[in-house]
Amino acid sequence: MPKPEPRPRICDYEGSNYRTDFWEGKGRNYEDRVERIALRRLLPEHGRRLLEVGAGFGRLTHEYDGYEQVVLMDYSFSQLRYAQEHLGTSGRFVYVAADAYQLPFRDGVFDGTTIIRVIHHIADVPAVLKQVRRVMTSNGVFILEYANKRNLKALLRYSRRQQSWDPNSLEPVEFVELNFDFHPDYMRAQLVNAGFALQRSIPVSFFRVPLLKNRLPTGLLAGLDGLLQLTGLHYTPSVFTRNAAVGYSPNNLEAPSIFVCPQCGADLSQVDDTMVCDSCDQRWAIRDGIYDFKAPLDD
């Protein structure tokens, strides 16, 4: 038998204080504001079911109020638990701990998907994009944010020989472990290869400079950023894209269950607080209302 492919490296925020150490009270109100501006420009007003890949603690989840159901998926169980505590346990929100390389969802069960501040931690971008395309309906909308390799700071540093990597080259650069920047043309090609059509691209965070953020009002910077987002000047550290799923996909938006086995793709049956695969007999836990597909239960 051929050896199984090695598992891609995964950035795991389990047990981290990402919310308090990176966002709350850490001078990133500007980034939060401008990302919401871009997201509102790109996201449809209404939809049936949206998948939020890398939802974390639910920072942006309320932006999806136009969708009937939102599935918050993250590799970190602890981040999802915090999101659940603040968003509640109604059927409108579904919490799923899972690996983006093995999405535990049926084909065509989402008409919307977002990946924001996540893809820069992904070692195998084509694999994840193909998984996202698989679970989406035809013409579903996919909002992808990525870290831009060709940003103004990188271009200036390279011109002054202060960095070794060329921001104009197409290949991703891993500047620290599991932190990647991507060239816009590279990301466009990967989206097309995965079955998406790029509809719109917006540069975001023109003023991500501590000196400006510390001296000028957040509202002023966010307002100016919102105007500059319309210029198409893709020299910012962050880029938001709106993409349509092209080609045929089954429409399973009304399927009785959105889940399948992440290992073999077969149907799952719920038995108490366990999801059991109808084919390979793998079992997956439901812990405090959170579906845990990170690893199967031991026999």
RODO-2510 file (C-alpha; in nm, 4 decimals, decimal comma):
residues 299
     n   res          X          Y          Z
     1     m     0,0000     0,0000     0,0000
     2     p     0,1197     0,3540    -0,0679
     3     k     0,2147     0,5532     0,2373
     4     p    -0,0436     0,8142     0,3441
     5     e     0,0383     1,1730     0,2647
     6     p     0,2024     1,3536     0,5585
     7     r    -0,0392     1,5776     0,7432
     8     p     0,0193     1,9480     0,6797
     9     r     0,1397     2,1510     0,9739
    10     i    -0,1429     2,3115     1,1707
    11     c    -0,1430     2,6358     1,3679
    12     d    -0,3226     2,5512     1,6902
    13     y    -0,4633     2,8262     1,9134
    14     e    -0,5931     2,5764     2,1694
    15     g    -0,5742     2,7255     2,5179
    16     s    -0,4310     3,0552     2,3924
    17     n    -0,5394     3,4007     2,5027
    18     y    -0,5729     3,5192     2,1440
    19     r    -0,8780     3,7316     2,2240
    20     t    -0,7201     3,9212     2,5134
    21     d    -0,3556     3,9111     2,4006
    22     f    -0,4157     4,0221     2,0414
    23     w    -0,7504     4,2027     2,0146
    24     e    -0,9136     4,3423     2,3263
    25     g    -0,7363     4,6529     2,4486
    26     k    -0,4362     4,5899     2,2234
    27     g    -0,4717     4,8885     1,9905
    28     r    -0,6359     4,7024     1,7033
    29     n    -0,9707     4,8825     1,6952
    30     y    -0,8659     5,0320     1,3619
    31     e    -0,8023     4,6892     1,2047
    32     d    -1,1323     4,5606     1,3371
    33     r    -1,3242     4,8586     1,1967
    34     v    -1,1745     4,8505     0,8472
    35     e    -1,2151     4,4743     0,8153
    36     r    -1,5840     4,5094     0,8950
    37     i    -1,6165     4,7823     0,6310
    38     a    -1,4678     4,5528     0,3662
    39     l    -1,6720     4,2542     0,4782
    40     r    -1,9992     4,4478     0,4601
    41     r    -1,9126     4,5592     0,1066
    42     l    -1,8599     4,2020    -0,0113
    43     l    -2,1022     3,9842     0,1826
    44     p    -2,4560     3,9236     0,0474
    45     e    -2,7309     4,0715     0,2623
    46     h    -2,9100     3,7382     0,2973
    47     g    -2,8289     3,3694     0,2762
    48     r    -2,9263     3,0265     0,4031
    49     r    -2,6167     2,8881     0,5757
    50     l    -2,2671     3,0305     0,6182
    51     l    -1,9480     2,8530     0,7216
    52     e    -1,6995     3,0650     0,9149
    53     v    -1,3629     2,8869     0,8859
    54     g    -1,1344     2,9924     1,1680
    55     a    -1,4156     3,1609     1,3586
    56     g    -1,2080     3,1759     1,6756
    57     f    -1,3883     3,3523     1,9575
    58     g    -1,6560     3,4887     1,7226
    59     r    -1,5180     3,8382     1,6661
    60     l    -1,6948     3,8824     1,3306
    61     t    -1,9849     3,6405     1,3673
    62     h    -2,2496     3,9103     1,4163
    63     e    -2,1637     4,0405     1,0695
    64     y    -2,3454     3,7353     0,9336
    65     d    -2,6863     3,8228     1,0754
    66     g    -2,8384     3,8019     0,7255
    67     y    -2,7824     3,4247     0,7207
    68     e    -3,0361     3,1882     0,8719
    69     q    -2,7650     2,9660     1,0200
    70     v    -2,3946     3,0191     1,0898
    71     v    -2,1499     2,7332     1,1445
    72     l    -1,8500     2,8481     1,3480
    73     m    -1,5559     2,6175     1,2765
    74     d    -1,2149     2,6403     1,4352
    75     y    -0,9347     2,4017     1,5278
    76     s    -0,9311     2,5448     1,8797
    77     f    -1,1996     2,3992     2,1057
    78     s    -1,1329     2,6623     2,3733
    79     q    -1,1903     2,9513     2,1298
    80     l    -1,5223     2,7997     2,0242
    81     r    -1,6256     2,7556     2,3856
    82     y    -1,5798     3,1275     2,4453
    83     a    -1,7794     3,2065     2,1304
    84     q    -2,0574     2,9761     2,2480
    85     e    -2,0709     3,1463     2,5870
    86     h    -2,1324     3,4829     2,4209
    87     l    -2,3393     3,3879     2,1165
    88     g    -2,5590     3,1284     2,2842
    89     t    -2,6746     2,7771     2,2077
    90     s    -2,9683     2,8383     1,9759
    91     g    -2,9892     2,6296     1,6600
    92     r    -2,8857     2,9331     1,4585
    93     f    -2,5231     2,8854     1,5651
    94     v    -2,3452     2,5519     1,5219
    95     y    -2,0010     2,5072     1,6789
    96     v    -1,7530     2,2687     1,5171
    97     a    -1,3931     2,1918     1,6146
    98     a    -1,2296     2,0517     1,3020
    99     d    -0,9349     2,0498     1,0658
   100     a    -0,9730     2,2690     0,7567
   101     y    -0,7948     2,0018     0,5526
   102     q    -1,0713     1,7520     0,6338
   103     l    -1,3979     1,9417     0,6576
   104     p    -1,6635     1,7208     0,8212
   105     f    -1,9431     1,8561     0,6016
   106     r    -2,1577     1,7186     0,3232
   107     d    -2,1069     1,8501    -0,0303
   108     g    -2,3065     2,1633    -0,1110
   109     v    -2,4437     2,2517     0,2330
   110     f    -2,3228     2,6153     0,2427
   111     d    -2,4166     2,9084     0,0210
   112     g    -2,1668     3,1303     0,2023
   113     t    -1,8176     3,0843     0,3475
   114     t    -1,5657     3,3209     0,5033
   115     i    -1,1968     3,2778     0,5805
   116     i    -1,0616     3,5909     0,7483
   117     r    -0,7221     3,6173     0,9209
   118     v    -0,6749     3,2428     0,8779
   119     i    -0,5281     3,1544     0,5378
   120     h    -0,1935     3,3087     0,6376
   121     h    -0,1576     3,0167     0,8818
   122     i    -0,2297     2,7526     0,6137
   123     a     0,0668     2,5554     0,4772
   124     d    -0,1293     2,3948     0,1902
   125     v    -0,3605     2,6607     0,0482
   126     p    -0,4813     2,4609    -0,2565
   127     a    -0,5973     2,1730    -0,0348
   128     v    -0,8051     2,3985     0,1907
   129     l    -0,9582     2,5933    -0,0974
   130     k    -1,0665     2,2689    -0,2634
   131     q    -1,2293     2,1560     0,0601
   132     v    -1,4166     2,4853     0,0844
   133     r    -1,5349     2,4574    -0,2755
   134     r    -1,6582     2,1025    -0,2152
   135     v    -1,8946     2,2008     0,0661
   136     m    -2,0407     2,5014    -0,1176
   137     t    -2,3407     2,5237    -0,3482
   138     s    -2,3120     2,6445    -0,7061
   139     n    -2,2854     3,0260    -0,7125
   140     g    -2,2232     3,0347    -0,3385
   141     v    -2,0214     3,3348    -0,2170
   142     f    -1,6789     3,2846    -0,0626
   143     i    -1,5139     3,5777     0,1192
   144     l    -1,1392     3,5229     0,1517
   145     e    -0,8960     3,7571     0,3257
   146     y    -0,5234     3,7020     0,2851
   147     a    -0,1980     3,8661     0,3911
   148     n    -0,0550     4,0515     0,0922
   149     k     0,3066     3,9752     0,0052
   150     r     0,3254     4,2793    -0,2231
   151     n     0,2541     4,5365     0,0460
   152     l     0,4177     4,8777     0,0509
   153     k     0,6374     4,8062     0,3549
   154     a     0,7763     4,4872     0,1976
   155     l     0,8413     4,6644    -0,1327
   156     l     1,0337     4,9424     0,0413
   157     r     1,2335     4,7007     0,2572
   158     y     1,3273     4,4917    -0,0453
   159     s     1,4346     4,7992    -0,2435
   160     r     1,6647     4,8939     0,0468
   161     r     1,7983     4,5368     0,0780
   162     q     1,6522     4,5062     0,4264
   163     q     1,4841     4,1741     0,3459
   164     s     1,5940     3,8793     0,1349
   165     w     1,2639     3,7732    -0,0235
   166     d     1,1208     3,9456    -0,3285
   167     p     0,7614     4,0718    -0,2764
   168     n     0,7060     4,0569    -0,6544
   169     s     0,7717     3,6828    -0,6846
   170     l     0,4625     3,4630    -0,6992
   171     e     0,5466     3,1938    -0,4452
   172     p     0,4216     3,2388    -0,0843
   173     v     0,6753     3,3470     0,1733
   174     e     0,6815     3,1997     0,5249
   175     f     0,8366     3,4875     0,7201
   176     v     0,7964     3,3092     1,0542
   177     e     0,6736     2,9554     1,1192
   178     l     0,3207     2,9059     0,9820
   179     n     0,2811     3,2712     0,8919
   180     f     0,2603     3,3244     0,5165
   181     d     0,2227     3,6227     0,2854
   182     f     0,0728     3,5707    -0,0612
   183     h     0,1079     3,7496    -0,3925
   184     p    -0,2349     3,8564    -0,5307
   185     d    -0,1696     3,6755    -0,8600
   186     y    -0,0813     3,3549    -0,6769
   187     m    -0,3998     3,3666    -0,4739
   188     r    -0,6098     3,4417    -0,7814
   189     a    -0,4641     3,1358    -0,9562
   190     q    -0,5312     2,9102    -0,6576
   191     l    -0,8910     3,0293    -0,6363
   192     v    -0,9473     2,9542    -1,0042
   193     n    -0,7876     2,6098    -0,9714
   194     a    -1,0172     2,5320    -0,6767
   195     g    -1,3327     2,6235    -0,8699
   196     f    -1,3917     2,9882    -0,7825
   197     a    -1,4299     3,3015    -0,9924
   198     l    -1,2842     3,6166    -0,8375
   199     q    -1,5547     3,8849    -0,8483
   200     r    -1,4018     4,1662    -0,6464
   201     s    -1,0819     4,2423    -0,4561
   202     i    -1,0440     4,5137    -0,1924
   203     p    -0,7198     4,6427    -0,0342
   204     v    -0,7574     4,6916     0,3417
   205     s    -0,5569     4,8455     0,6302
   206     f    -0,3820     5,1328     0,4545
   207     f    -0,2866     5,2882     0,7891
   208     r    -0,1627     4,9871     0,9835
   209     v     0,1201     5,1948     1,1288
   210     p     0,1531     5,2363     1,5084
   211     l     0,2556     5,6029     1,4778
   212     l    -0,0664     5,6897     1,2922
   213     k    -0,2923     5,4665     1,5014
   214     n    -0,1602     5,6165     1,8243
   215     r    -0,1967     5,9791     1,7163
   216     l    -0,5080     5,9953     1,4976
   217     p    -0,8680     5,9049     1,5894
   218     t    -0,9723     5,5526     1,4933
   219     g    -1,2888     5,6816     1,3273
   220     l    -1,0902     5,9158     1,1033
   221     l    -0,8456     5,6459     0,9952
   222     a    -1,1244     5,3955     0,9360
   223     g    -1,3197     5,6459     0,7280
   224     l    -1,0177     5,7254     0,5126
   225     d    -0,9404     5,3566     0,4764
   226     g    -1,2978     5,2946     0,3641
   227     l    -1,2511     5,5473     0,0845
   228     l    -0,9118     5,4114    -0,0194
   229     q    -1,0535     5,0604    -0,0367
   230     l    -1,2334     5,1767    -0,3508
   231     t    -0,9103     5,2748    -0,5286
   232     g    -0,7887     4,9241    -0,6071
   233     l    -0,4368     5,0060    -0,4831
   234     h    -0,3314     4,6581    -0,3720
   235     y    -0,0285     4,7600    -0,1670
   236     t    -0,1885     4,7040     0,1736
   237     p    -0,0985     4,4285     0,4226
   238     s    -0,4469     4,2769     0,3892
   239     v    -0,6676     4,2000     0,0886
   240     f    -1,0342     4,0942     0,0967
   241     t    -1,1843     3,9079    -0,1986
   242     r    -1,5340     3,8030    -0,3004
   243     n    -1,5474     3,4823    -0,5037
   244     a    -1,8272     3,2796    -0,6619
   245     a    -1,8317     2,9006    -0,6635
   246     v    -1,8491     2,8055    -1,0329
   247     g    -1,9466     2,4788    -1,1963
   248     y    -2,1906     2,2186    -1,0714
   249     s    -2,2411     2,1408    -0,7035
   250     p    -2,5210     1,9512    -0,5348
   251     n    -2,7582     2,1751    -0,3410
   252     n    -2,7903     2,0185     0,0021
   253     l    -2,9010     2,3282     0,1898
   254     e    -3,2101     2,1419     0,3095
   255     a    -3,0348     1,8133     0,3898
   256     p    -3,1375     1,6664     0,7274
   257     s    -2,7737     1,6694     0,8426
   258     i    -2,4788     1,8793     0,7296
   259     f    -2,2180     1,6367     0,8681
   260     v    -2,0240     1,3487     0,7147
   261     c    -1,7251     1,1528     0,8402
   262     p    -1,4116     1,3631     0,7844
   263     q    -1,2063     1,0504     0,7209
   264     c    -1,4174     0,8537     0,4736
   265     g    -1,7002     1,0916     0,3768
   266     a    -1,9823     0,8558     0,4781
   267     d    -2,2979     0,9575     0,6645
   268     l    -2,2918     0,9996     1,0405
   269     s    -2,5544     0,8930     1,2912
   270     q    -2,5912     1,0660     1,6257
   271     v    -2,6014     0,8376     1,9286
   272     d    -2,6374     1,0417     2,2486
   273     d    -2,3316     1,2718     2,2540
   274     t    -2,1454     1,0851     1,9817
   275     m    -2,1424     1,1006     1,6023
   276     v    -2,0851     0,7527     1,4572
   277     c    -1,9737     0,6864     1,0998
   278     d    -2,2083     0,4500     0,9162
   279     s    -1,9177     0,3112     0,7139
   280     c    -1,5851     0,3101     0,8988
   281     d    -1,7355     0,3107     1,2521
   282     q    -1,5210     0,6008     1,3667
   283     r    -1,6804     0,7913     1,6529
   284     w    -1,6656     1,1647     1,7181
   285     a    -1,7641     1,3436     2,0381
   286     i    -2,0134     1,6211     2,0988
   287     r    -1,8774     1,8083     2,4000
   288     d    -2,1034     2,0640     2,5683
   289     g    -2,2820     2,1273     2,2397
   290     i    -1,9606     2,1575     2,0350
   291     y    -1,9003     1,8959     1,7638
   292     d    -1,5426     1,7757     1,8067
   293     f    -1,3981     1,6362     1,4819
   294     k    -1,0332     1,7028     1,5653
   295     a    -0,9674     1,3363     1,6446
   296     p    -1,1890     1,0267     1,6667
   297     l    -1,2689     0,8725     2,0014
   298     d    -1,0616     0,5762     2,1129
   299     d    -1,2378     0,2404     2,1016
***
